[in-house]
Amino acid sequence: MLIDITTASPPYKVDQSLATEELKKRMAVTPVTGRMIDMASHHSGISTRYFVIPDGELGAEKKFYSNSSGYISPDTKTRMTEYERWSKELTGNAVAEIIAKNNIDPNDVERLITISCTGFFAPGLDYYLIDRFKFPTSVKRTNIGFMGCAASLIGFNTVLESMSQLRNANGKTLLVSVELCSLHLQTEPTRDNILANMIFADGCAAALFDNLQSTTNGLELISTSSYLFKDSAEYMGWKIGNSGFEMILSSELPKIILNNAAPVLKNILSQQNLSPDLITHWALHPGGRAILDSLQNGMNISDKKMIPSRTILKNYGNLSSASILFVLRELMQNSALKNDELVCAVAFGPGLTMEVAILKVKK
């Protein structure tokens, strides 16, 4: 049972129009590049995003990608130092809120799942969270790294396994996702970089799961499914470079999702004796407006059912693996949920892979 989700955002909130102009200064070496940036911004479906870097803040005294000599590209070590600092702060904030809000005894946390594809350090976030919140030293840990936007739903696979192994009726599973995409700004004026720079953002979410028998309100996790599309590795991916992580993001993704992913998703539903019209609520990864448009058209989803995903895209951008948790939180807090209604969550990751989770409302 998914009981609650809390989120934490960095302090720097940037309007998309300001981000567009800033990126044009750094990337638009030709008029064509400038027009591509404008087009990517216009079609993004994003109004604001949050970053851990202050570069988009008007009047910021210290910037990450600039110094007195002009624009700079920090090396990977420098970026990972910032990742460690900010990932600890944001995960700490989200976990502190979810523990306080739900009056959780730290001793009841039996499984801890940490997720991120934008940075690494060891001992990692699991160690930091166990130490800070005094979770049991025997807590079982799983770290999911470098699996992109689909990673939180991949984490739901582990949740299903862990819930059957909890030792006591009050046992809890805690899943924490943090992504700091702004630490990997790449300014070579390629199509992949332009798309990535105009949609990705930073944020953290913590999700708390409980035994079905010990609670009555939430989303019961019914099933998870995975699908790997053949010969699709070039459509989405990460490479570690000397100056941060380098994104592979094909402009063909919306077409692939419409033509290939939608039929597969329908088949996944049919294998569980479900059809799209039996899904009352949709939680779709807000990878960009074109991604959401393709899923909506391919699955014939109404505009009303797209509101949670489009709201998160508009206000936060694409938060990689944390995005789907933001959408589920929006759904749980601001949608009229009725007992036994079905929720379908969908996200895509490098590969190209699709992850699907079916949940049922319990009131």
C-alpha positions as a Markdown table, in Angstrom:
| # | Residue | x | y | z |
|---|---|---|---|---|
| 1 | Met | 0.0 | 0.0 | 0.0 |
| 2 | Leu | 1.4 | 3.4 | -1.0 |
| 3 | Ile | 0.5 | 5.6 | 2.0 |
| 4 | Asp | 2.1 | 8.9 | 1.2 |
| 5 | Ile | 4.5 | 10.8 | -1.0 |
| 6 | Thr | 6.5 | 13.9 | 0.0 |
| 7 | Thr | 8.6 | 16.0 | -2.3 |
| 8 | Ala | 11.5 | 18.4 | -1.9 |
| 9 | Ser | 12.6 | 21.0 | -4.5 |
| 10 | Pro | 15.8 | 23.1 | -4.7 |
| 11 | Pro | 15.7 | 26.8 | -3.8 |
| 12 | Tyr | 16.2 | 28.2 | -7.3 |
| 13 | Lys | 13.0 | 28.5 | -9.3 |
| 14 | Val | 13.5 | 29.5 | -12.9 |
| 15 | Asp | 10.9 | 30.7 | -15.4 |
| 16 | Gln | 11.2 | 28.8 | -18.7 |
| 17 | Ser | 11.4 | 32.0 | -20.7 |
| 18 | Leu | 14.4 | 33.1 | -18.6 |
| 19 | Ala | 16.1 | 29.7 | -19.0 |
| 20 | Thr | 15.5 | 29.9 | -22.7 |
| 21 | Glu | 17.3 | 33.2 | -23.0 |
| 22 | Glu | 20.2 | 32.0 | -20.8 |
| 23 | Leu | 20.7 | 28.9 | -22.8 |
| 24 | Lys | 20.7 | 30.9 | -26.1 |
| 25 | Lys | 23.6 | 33.0 | -24.7 |
| 26 | Arg | 25.5 | 29.8 | -23.9 |
| 27 | Met | 24.6 | 27.6 | -26.9 |
| 28 | Ala | 23.3 | 29.7 | -29.8 |
| 29 | Val | 26.5 | 30.0 | -31.8 |
| 30 | Thr | 24.3 | 30.3 | -35.0 |
| 31 | Pro | 20.8 | 31.7 | -35.7 |
| 32 | Val | 19.7 | 28.1 | -36.5 |
| 33 | Thr | 20.7 | 26.9 | -33.0 |
| 34 | Gly | 18.8 | 29.9 | -31.5 |
| 35 | Arg | 15.6 | 29.0 | -33.3 |
| 36 | Met | 16.0 | 25.3 | -32.3 |
| 37 | Ile | 16.2 | 26.4 | -28.6 |
| 38 | Asp | 13.1 | 28.7 | -29.0 |
| 39 | Met | 11.2 | 25.9 | -30.6 |
| 40 | Ala | 12.2 | 23.3 | -27.9 |
| 41 | Ser | 11.1 | 25.8 | -25.3 |
| 42 | His | 7.8 | 26.7 | -27.0 |
| 43 | His | 6.8 | 23.0 | -27.3 |
| 44 | Ser | 8.0 | 21.9 | -23.9 |
| 45 | Gly | 4.8 | 22.4 | -22.0 |
| 46 | Ile | 6.9 | 23.8 | -19.1 |
| 47 | Ser | 6.4 | 27.1 | -17.3 |
| 48 | Thr | 8.9 | 26.8 | -14.4 |
| 49 | Arg | 11.6 | 24.5 | -13.2 |
| 50 | Tyr | 13.7 | 24.1 | -10.0 |
| 51 | Phe | 17.6 | 23.9 | -10.0 |
| 52 | Val | 20.3 | 23.4 | -7.4 |
| 53 | Ile | 22.5 | 25.7 | -9.4 |
| 54 | Pro | 22.0 | 29.5 | -9.0 |
| 55 | Asp | 22.9 | 30.4 | -12.7 |
| 56 | Gly | 19.3 | 31.1 | -13.7 |
| 57 | Glu | 18.7 | 33.4 | -10.7 |
| 58 | Leu | 18.8 | 37.1 | -11.6 |
| 59 | Gly | 21.6 | 38.8 | -9.7 |
| 60 | Ala | 23.1 | 35.6 | -8.3 |
| 61 | Glu | 26.6 | 36.5 | -7.0 |
| 62 | Lys | 28.1 | 33.0 | -7.4 |
| 63 | Lys | 27.3 | 30.8 | -10.4 |
| 64 | Phe | 28.2 | 27.2 | -11.2 |
| 65 | Tyr | 28.8 | 27.5 | -14.9 |
| 66 | Ser | 30.3 | 31.0 | -14.9 |
| 67 | Asn | 33.2 | 32.9 | -13.3 |
| 68 | Ser | 35.0 | 36.2 | -13.7 |
| 69 | Ser | 36.4 | 34.9 | -17.0 |
| 70 | Gly | 33.1 | 33.9 | -18.5 |
| 71 | Tyr | 31.3 | 30.6 | -19.1 |
| 72 | Ile | 32.9 | 27.4 | -17.8 |
| 73 | Ser | 32.3 | 23.7 | -17.9 |
| 74 | Pro | 33.1 | 22.1 | -14.6 |
| 75 | Asp | 34.7 | 18.7 | -14.5 |
| 76 | Thr | 32.8 | 15.6 | -13.4 |
| 77 | Lys | 34.4 | 15.6 | -10.0 |
| 78 | Thr | 33.3 | 19.1 | -9.3 |
| 79 | Arg | 29.7 | 18.2 | -10.4 |
| 80 | Met | 29.7 | 15.1 | -8.2 |
| 81 | Thr | 30.8 | 17.1 | -5.2 |
| 82 | Glu | 27.7 | 19.3 | -5.7 |
| 83 | Tyr | 25.6 | 16.2 | -6.3 |
| 84 | Glu | 26.6 | 14.7 | -2.9 |
| 85 | Arg | 25.8 | 17.9 | -1.1 |
| 86 | Trp | 22.5 | 18.7 | -2.6 |
| 87 | Ser | 21.2 | 15.1 | -2.8 |
| 88 | Lys | 21.7 | 14.7 | 0.9 |
| 89 | Glu | 19.9 | 18.0 | 1.6 |
| 90 | Leu | 16.9 | 17.2 | -0.6 |
| 91 | Thr | 16.5 | 13.6 | 0.4 |
| 92 | Gly | 16.9 | 14.6 | 4.1 |
| 93 | Asn | 14.1 | 17.2 | 3.7 |
| 94 | Ala | 11.7 | 14.8 | 1.9 |
| 95 | Val | 12.3 | 11.9 | 4.3 |
| 96 | Ala | 12.0 | 14.1 | 7.4 |
| 97 | Glu | 8.6 | 15.4 | 6.2 |
| 98 | Ile | 7.2 | 11.9 | 5.4 |
| 99 | Ile | 8.3 | 10.6 | 8.8 |
| 100 | Ala | 6.8 | 13.5 | 10.7 |
| 101 | Lys | 3.7 | 13.7 | 8.7 |
| 102 | Asn | 2.9 | 10.0 | 9.2 |
| 103 | Asn | 4.2 | 9.7 | 12.7 |
| 104 | Ile | 6.6 | 6.9 | 11.7 |
| 105 | Asp | 8.8 | 5.1 | 14.1 |
| 106 | Pro | 12.2 | 4.8 | 12.4 |
| 107 | Asn | 12.5 | 1.3 | 13.8 |
| 108 | Asp | 9.6 | 0.2 | 11.6 |
| 109 | Val | 11.5 | 0.9 | 8.3 |
| 110 | Glu | 12.6 | -2.5 | 7.2 |
| 111 | Arg | 13.4 | -1.7 | 3.6 |
| 112 | Leu | 15.1 | 1.3 | 2.1 |
| 113 | Ile | 15.2 | 1.8 | -1.7 |
| 114 | Thr | 17.3 | 4.7 | -3.0 |
| 115 | Ile | 17.1 | 5.8 | -6.7 |
| 116 | Ser | 19.2 | 8.3 | -8.8 |
| 117 | Cys | 20.8 | 8.4 | -12.2 |
| 118 | Thr | 22.4 | 11.8 | -12.0 |
| 119 | Gly | 25.2 | 11.1 | -9.5 |
| 120 | Phe | 27.0 | 8.6 | -7.3 |
| 121 | Phe | 29.1 | 8.5 | -4.1 |
| 122 | Ala | 29.9 | 5.8 | -1.6 |
| 123 | Pro | 28.9 | 5.2 | 1.1 |
| 124 | Gly | 25.8 | 6.6 | -0.5 |
| 125 | Leu | 22.4 | 8.0 | 0.2 |
| 126 | Asp | 21.3 | 4.8 | 1.9 |
| 127 | Tyr | 24.1 | 5.2 | 4.5 |
| 128 | Tyr | 23.3 | 8.9 | 5.0 |
| 129 | Leu | 19.6 | 8.3 | 5.5 |
| 130 | Ile | 20.1 | 5.4 | 7.9 |
| 131 | Asp | 22.5 | 7.4 | 9.9 |
| 132 | Arg | 20.5 | 10.6 | 10.0 |
| 133 | Phe | 17.1 | 9.1 | 10.8 |
| 134 | Lys | 18.4 | 6.2 | 12.9 |
| 135 | Phe | 16.8 | 3.5 | 10.8 |
| 136 | Pro | 17.7 | 0.0 | 12.0 |
| 137 | Thr | 21.2 | -1.1 | 11.2 |
| 138 | Ser | 19.6 | -4.3 | 9.9 |
| 139 | Val | 17.4 | -2.5 | 7.3 |
| 140 | Lys | 17.6 | -4.1 | 3.9 |
| 141 | Arg | 18.9 | -1.8 | 1.2 |
| 142 | Thr | 18.5 | -1.5 | -2.5 |
| 143 | Asn | 20.1 | 1.1 | -4.7 |
| 144 | Ile | 18.9 | 1.7 | -8.3 |
| 145 | Gly | 21.2 | 3.8 | -10.3 |
| 146 | Phe | 21.5 | 5.0 | -13.9 |
| 147 | Met | 18.2 | 3.6 | -15.0 |
| 148 | Gly | 16.7 | 6.9 | -16.0 |
| 149 | Cys | 13.2 | 8.2 | -15.9 |
| 150 | Ala | 11.7 | 4.7 | -15.3 |
| 151 | Ala | 13.8 | 4.0 | -12.2 |
| 152 | Ser | 11.1 | 4.7 | -9.6 |
| 153 | Leu | 8.7 | 2.3 | -11.2 |
| 154 | Ile | 11.5 | -0.2 | -11.4 |
| 155 | Gly | 11.8 | 0.4 | -7.7 |
| 156 | Phe | 8.1 | -0.6 | -7.4 |
| 157 | Asn | 9.2 | -4.1 | -8.4 |
| 158 | Thr | 11.4 | -4.2 | -5.2 |
| 159 | Val | 8.5 | -2.8 | -3.2 |
| 160 | Leu | 6.3 | -5.7 | -4.2 |
| 161 | Glu | 9.0 | -8.1 | -3.1 |
| 162 | Ser | 9.8 | -6.3 | 0.1 |
| 163 | Met | 6.2 | -6.1 | 1.3 |
| 164 | Ser | 5.9 | -9.8 | 1.3 |
| 165 | Gln | 9.0 | -10.1 | 3.5 |
| 166 | Leu | 8.3 | -7.5 | 6.2 |
| 167 | Arg | 8.8 | -9.0 | 9.6 |
| 168 | Asn | 6.1 | -7.2 | 11.6 |
| 169 | Ala | 2.6 | -5.7 | 11.0 |
| 170 | Asn | 4.0 | -2.2 | 11.3 |
| 171 | Gly | 6.8 | -2.8 | 8.8 |
| 172 | Lys | 7.4 | 0.0 | 6.3 |
| 173 | Thr | 9.2 | 0.3 | 3.0 |
| 174 | Leu | 10.7 | 3.7 | 2.1 |
| 175 | Leu | 11.6 | 4.6 | -1.5 |
| 176 | Val | 13.5 | 7.8 | -2.1 |
| 177 | Ser | 14.4 | 9.2 | -5.6 |
| 178 | Val | 16.5 | 12.3 | -6.2 |
| 179 | Glu | 17.7 | 13.7 | -9.5 |
| 180 | Leu | 19.9 | 16.8 | -10.1 |
| 181 | Cys | 19.9 | 17.1 | -13.9 |
| 182 | Ser | 21.1 | 20.7 | -13.9 |
| 183 | Leu | 24.5 | 19.5 | -12.8 |
| 184 | His | 25.0 | 18.0 | -16.2 |
| 185 | Leu | 24.5 | 21.0 | -18.5 |
| 186 | Gln | 26.2 | 20.5 | -21.8 |
| 187 | Thr | 26.5 | 23.5 | -24.1 |
| 188 | Glu | 27.7 | 21.9 | -27.3 |
| 189 | Pro | 24.9 | 23.0 | -29.7 |
| 190 | Thr | 23.5 | 19.5 | -30.6 |
| 191 | Arg | 19.8 | 18.6 | -30.8 |
| 192 | Asp | 20.2 | 16.1 | -27.9 |
| 193 | Asn | 21.7 | 18.8 | -25.7 |
| 194 | Ile | 19.1 | 21.4 | -26.6 |
| 195 | Leu | 16.2 | 19.0 | -25.8 |
| 196 | Ala | 17.8 | 17.9 | -22.5 |
| 197 | Asn | 18.5 | 21.5 | -21.4 |
| 198 | Met | 15.0 | 22.7 | -22.1 |
| 199 | Ile | 13.1 | 20.0 | -20.2 |
| 200 | Phe | 15.1 | 18.5 | -17.4 |
| 201 | Ala | 15.1 | 19.8 | -13.8 |
| 202 | Asp | 16.0 | 18.9 | -10.2 |
| 203 | Gly | 13.9 | 17.4 | -7.4 |
| 204 | Cys | 13.4 | 14.7 | -4.8 |
| 205 | Ala | 10.5 | 12.5 | -3.7 |
| 206 | Ala | 10.0 | 10.0 | -0.9 |
| 207 | Ala | 7.3 | 7.3 | -1.0 |
| 208 | Leu | 6.1 | 5.4 | 2.0 |
| 209 | Phe | 4.6 | 1.9 | 1.7 |
| 210 | Asp | 2.9 | -0.1 | 4.4 |
| 211 | Asn | 1.2 | -3.5 | 4.7 |
| 212 | Leu | -2.3 | -3.6 | 3.3 |
| 213 | Gln | -3.6 | -5.0 | 6.6 |
| 214 | Ser | -2.3 | -2.1 | 8.7 |
| 215 | Thr | -3.8 | 0.8 | 6.9 |
| 216 | Thr | -7.0 | 1.7 | 5.0 |
| 217 | Asn | -6.2 | 4.8 | 2.9 |
| 218 | Gly | -3.8 | 4.9 | 0.0 |
| 219 | Leu | -3.0 | 3.2 | -3.3 |
| 220 | Glu | -2.6 | -0.6 | -3.2 |
| 221 | Leu | 0.2 | -1.7 | -5.5 |
| 222 | Ile | -1.3 | -4.5 | -7.6 |
| 223 | Ser | 1.3 | -5.3 | -10.2 |
| 224 | Thr | 4.3 | -4.1 | -12.1 |
| 225 | Ser | 5.4 | -4.9 | -15.7 |
| 226 | Ser | 8.5 | -4.2 | -17.8 |
| 227 | Tyr | 9.2 | -4.1 | -21.5 |
| 228 | Leu | 12.4 | -3.6 | -23.4 |
| 229 | Phe | 12.1 | -2.4 | -27.0 |
| 230 | Lys | 14.5 | -4.1 | -29.3 |
| 231 | Asp | 17.2 | -2.2 | -31.2 |
| 232 | Ser | 16.3 | 1.0 | -29.3 |
| 233 | Ala | 19.5 | 1.8 | -27.4 |
| 234 | Glu | 20.3 | 4.9 | -29.4 |
| 235 | Tyr | 17.0 | 6.6 | -28.5 |
| 236 | Met | 17.7 | 7.4 | -24.8 |
| 237 | Gly | 20.8 | 7.0 | -22.6 |
| 238 | Trp | 23.6 | 8.5 | -20.5 |
| 239 | Lys | 27.4 | 8.5 | -21.0 |
| 240 | Ile | 29.8 | 9.6 | -18.4 |
| 241 | Gly | 32.1 | 12.3 | -19.8 |
| 242 | Asn | 35.0 | 14.3 | -18.4 |
| 243 | Ser | 32.6 | 17.2 | -17.9 |
| 244 | Gly | 29.5 | 15.6 | -16.4 |
| 245 | Phe | 27.1 | 13.1 | -17.9 |
| 246 | Glu | 26.2 | 13.3 | -21.6 |
| 247 | Met | 22.6 | 12.7 | -22.6 |
| 248 | Ile | 21.3 | 10.8 | -25.6 |
| 249 | Leu | 17.7 | 11.9 | -26.3 |
| 250 | Ser | 16.2 | 11.2 | -29.7 |
| 251 | Ser | 13.6 | 13.5 | -31.2 |
| 252 | Glu | 12.0 | 10.3 | -32.5 |
| 253 | Leu | 10.8 | 9.3 | -29.0 |
| 254 | Pro | 7.2 | 10.7 | -29.3 |
| 255 | Lys | 6.8 | 8.8 | -32.6 |
| 256 | Ile | 8.1 | 5.6 | -31.1 |
| 257 | Ile | 5.8 | 5.9 | -28.1 |
| 258 | Leu | 2.8 | 6.4 | -30.3 |
| 259 | Asn | 3.5 | 3.7 | -32.8 |
| 260 | Asn | 5.3 | 1.1 | -30.5 |
| 261 | Ala | 4.7 | 1.7 | -26.9 |
| 262 | Ala | 1.0 | 2.3 | -26.9 |
| 263 | Pro | 0.2 | -1.1 | -28.5 |
| 264 | Val | 2.5 | -2.8 | -26.0 |
| 265 | Leu | 0.9 | -1.0 | -23.1 |
| 266 | Lys | -2.6 | -2.1 | -24.3 |
| 267 | Asn | -1.2 | -5.7 | -24.4 |
| 268 | Ile | 0.1 | -5.4 | -20.9 |
| 269 | Leu | -3.3 | -4.3 | -19.7 |
| 270 | Ser | -5.1 | -7.0 | -21.6 |
| 271 | Gln | -2.9 | -9.7 | -19.9 |
| 272 | Gln | -4.4 | -8.5 | -16.6 |
| 273 | Asn | -7.9 | -8.5 | -18.1 |
| 274 | Leu | -7.9 | -4.8 | -18.3 |
| 275 | Ser | -8.4 | -2.2 | -21.0 |
| 276 | Pro | -7.6 | 1.5 | -21.2 |
| 277 | Asp | -11.3 | 2.4 | -20.5 |
| 278 | Leu | -11.1 | 0.5 | -17.2 |
| 279 | Ile | -8.3 | 2.8 | -15.9 |
| 280 | Thr | -9.8 | 5.7 | -14.0 |
| 281 | His | -6.6 | 7.6 | -13.3 |
| 282 | Trp | -3.4 | 7.8 | -15.3 |
| 283 | Ala | 0.0 | 8.8 | -13.9 |
| 284 | Leu | 2.2 | 9.3 | -16.9 |
| 285 | His | 5.9 | 10.3 | -16.8 |
| 286 | Pro | 6.0 | 13.9 | -18.0 |
| 287 | Gly | 9.0 | 13.5 | -20.2 |
| 288 | Gly | 7.8 | 16.5 | -22.3 |
| 289 | Arg | 4.7 | 17.7 | -24.0 |
| 290 | Ala | 5.2 | 15.5 | -27.1 |
| 291 | Ile | 5.7 | 12.4 | -24.9 |
| 292 | Leu | 2.4 | 13.0 | -23.1 |
| 293 | Asp | 0.6 | 13.9 | -26.4 |
| 294 | Ser | 1.8 | 10.6 | -27.9 |
| 295 | Leu | 0.6 | 8.5 | -24.9 |
| 296 | Gln | -2.7 | 10.4 | -24.7 |
| 297 | Asn | -3.4 | 9.8 | -28.4 |
| 298 | Gly | -2.2 | 6.2 | -28.4 |
| 299 | Met | -4.2 | 5.2 | -25.4 |
| 300 | Asn | -7.2 | 7.5 | -26.1 |
| 301 | Ile | -7.0 | 9.2 | -22.7 |
| 302 | Ser | -9.2 | 12.2 | -21.9 |
| 303 | Asp | -7.8 | 15.6 | -21.2 |
| 304 | Lys | -9.2 | 15.4 | -17.7 |
| 305 | Lys | -7.2 | 12.3 | -16.9 |
| 306 | Met | -4.0 | 14.0 | -18.2 |
| 307 | Ile | -4.2 | 16.9 | -15.7 |
| 308 | Pro | -1.9 | 15.4 | -13.0 |
| 309 | Ser | 0.9 | 14.7 | -15.5 |
| 310 | Arg | 0.6 | 18.0 | -17.4 |
| 311 | Thr | 0.5 | 19.9 | -14.1 |
| 312 | Ile | 3.8 | 18.5 | -13.0 |
| 313 | Leu | 5.4 | 19.0 | -16.4 |
| 314 | Lys | 4.2 | 22.7 | -16.4 |
| 315 | Asn | 5.4 | 23.5 | -12.8 |
| 316 | Tyr | 8.5 | 21.3 | -12.4 |
| 317 | Gly | 9.7 | 20.0 | -15.8 |
| 318 | Asn | 11.1 | 16.6 | -16.3 |
| 319 | Leu | 12.6 | 15.4 | -13.0 |
| 320 | Ser | 13.8 | 12.1 | -14.4 |
| 321 | Ser | 13.0 | 9.2 | -12.0 |
| 322 | Ala | 11.4 | 11.5 | -9.4 |
| 323 | Ser | 8.8 | 12.7 | -11.9 |
| 324 | Ile | 6.4 | 9.8 | -11.6 |
| 325 | Leu | 6.3 | 10.2 | -7.8 |
| 326 | Phe | 5.5 | 13.9 | -8.2 |
| 327 | Val | 2.6 | 12.9 | -10.5 |
| 328 | Leu | 1.3 | 10.2 | -8.1 |
| 329 | Arg | 1.5 | 12.8 | -5.3 |
| 330 | Glu | -0.5 | 15.3 | -7.4 |
| 331 | Leu | -3.0 | 12.5 | -8.1 |
| 332 | Met | -3.4 | 11.5 | -4.5 |
| 333 | Gln | -3.7 | 15.1 | -3.2 |
| 334 | Asn | -5.8 | 16.8 | -5.9 |
| 335 | Ser | -7.9 | 14.2 | -7.6 |
| 336 | Ala | -11.3 | 12.9 | -6.5 |
| 337 | Leu | -10.3 | 9.3 | -5.8 |
| 338 | Lys | -12.9 | 6.6 | -5.1 |
| 339 | Asn | -12.5 | 3.2 | -3.5 |
| 340 | Asp | -11.3 | 0.4 | -5.9 |
| 341 | Glu | -10.7 | 2.8 | -8.9 |
| 342 | Leu | -7.6 | 1.8 | -10.9 |
| 343 | Val | -4.5 | 3.9 | -11.5 |
| 344 | Cys | -2.0 | 3.1 | -14.2 |
| 345 | Ala | 1.5 | 4.6 | -13.9 |
| 346 | Val | 3.8 | 4.6 | -16.9 |
| 347 | Ala | 7.4 | 5.7 | -17.4 |
| 348 | Phe | 10.2 | 5.2 | -19.9 |
| 349 | Gly | 13.9 | 4.7 | -19.5 |
| 350 | Pro | 17.2 | 4.1 | -21.4 |
| 351 | Gly | 17.1 | 1.1 | -23.5 |
| 352 | Leu | 14.3 | 2.0 | -24.6 |
| 353 | Thr | 12.4 | 0.5 | -21.7 |
| 354 | Met | 8.8 | 1.0 | -20.5 |
| 355 | Glu | 7.8 | 0.4 | -16.9 |
| 356 | Val | 4.1 | 0.0 | -15.8 |
| 357 | Ala | 2.5 | -0.2 | -12.4 |
| 358 | Ile | -1.2 | -0.8 | -11.7 |
| 359 | Leu | -2.5 | 0.5 | -8.4 |
| 360 | Lys | -6.0 | 0.4 | -6.8 |
| 361 | Val | -7.5 | 3.2 | -4.7 |
| 362 | Lys | -8.3 | 2.1 | -1.1 |
| 363 | Lys | -10.4 | 4.4 | 1.0 |
